[in-house]
Amino acid sequence: MSNSTVFKITLPFIHMQSFTQAQVAKKYNVSRATVNRWVDQAIAGKYNLQLDHSGKAIRILDNSHNEVELSMLSEAGIKYKTGSLKQVEVSKEFYELFSPEEITEIYTDLVYQNKINLKYAYKNIGAIHWDNFYKGGSSRIQKSVDRMLELSIDDIVYYLPERAKVNLADIGPGNGYPVKQLIKKLLTNDLISKYTCLDISKDINEITIKNISKWYPKLRVKSYEKDLEYGKIGNTLLESRNHSDSNLILHIGNTISNYDDITQVLKHLHFGMTPEDLLVLTFTLDTPQNRAILNYVKNNESDSHQGWLPKAMGIDIEKCEPVIEFNSEFNCKTKGFKLDKDYELIYNVAGKEELIQLNQGQIINTWKHYLIDIEKIINEIRSSRLELVELKTDQEGANALAICRVKV
């Protein structure tokens, strides 16, 4: 039997050279956002780029195949940019208007839900557009709610504790006009000690405080910049009133119909209420007429109110087709715009540069308004540990006003 020797041959490790996306952008004279898009398309199997997934970040292999592919993509990209693609880096002025949390929410809403939350439209110049829109008197909701509140003043006063004054806490005040007559009634009966407004927009608060101080110069006023949808406001409501006062909390204008999670909002309100406080809400009812009629009319001021924010992000809103429709799946009305071209928005969020890709024909919603069944809102109120003490509807049965208090 012969002896045999086994040889183990070790082949040298061949390291594949690769480029970062930034290096590719520089080499082919295109934006980093464009290269990000190429990589995303390659991962989805739409482009033939060969990628290196071995590290933390995806890189592009440096080989003859990719050289040909990148050359074709860059040439096509130049032609594409002159046609139906707009690439834009969101301006630094945009980031100065919003907190880091708000910047993140705007990003996730746009990327994952195709929407820009209406609440952010009230900031900056949007507050002026809203003020002009309201004073124009063209909103069907506005007229109905103002009338209901006027007719409900005596009922509200009836439910207030005897011999107590109120801190009128106005959440989402608009411009102060909806509460003008209510404040007059409370002052006449010596029932109000202070007016407090709370809004996500300091610009709305400033307009409101200016108006209230002009109409009632002797009334104490205060404002807070708060987001009711995601922030509990209990401490604010408790600290804003005197020890012997009650809070009369208003959330009118049918704003509650704009929220995706009404119960959460009602719970945030409940956290700041005592048994002596009252909460007044208005909302849009679910009726065949409301499904057919757009309560939020189209005019220059309302369009400018909702359009300034996407424009500030680099979208050519004036070239987009407006879209207004009823969504039967979610029982809500929506208003938005259909994109006229593809967009690549370079967006800074959470300390990182992200690419937002929007497609031609895609609809971005800027307003969502739920139609609410009375039985549903009663259940929402009860699940928030509140109780309904009175409910009124307008003459058309299109809108409702609810007076609530803490359930004890």
Buried (B, 14 or more C-beta within 10 A) or exposed (E): EEEEEEEEEEEEEEEEEBBBBEBBBEEBEBBBBBBBBBBBBBEEEEBEBBBBEEEEEBBBBBEEEBEEBBEEBBEEBEEBBEEEBBBBBBEEEBBEBBEEEBBEBBBEBBBEEEBBBBBBBBBBBBBBBBBBBBEBEBBBBBEBBBBBBEEBBEBBBEBBBEEEBBBBBBBBBBBBBBBBEBBBBBBEEEBBBBBBBBBBBBBBBBBBBEBBBEBBEEBEBBBBEBBBBBEBBBEBBBEBBEEEBBBBBBBBBBBBBBBBEBBBBBBBBBBBBEEBBBBBBBBBBBBEEBBEBBBBBEBEBBBBBBBBBBEBBBBBBEEBEBBEEBEEEEBBBBBBBEBBBBBBBBBBBEEEEBBBBBEEEBBBBBBBBBBBEBEBBBEBBBEBBBEBBBBBBBEEEBBBBBBBBBEE
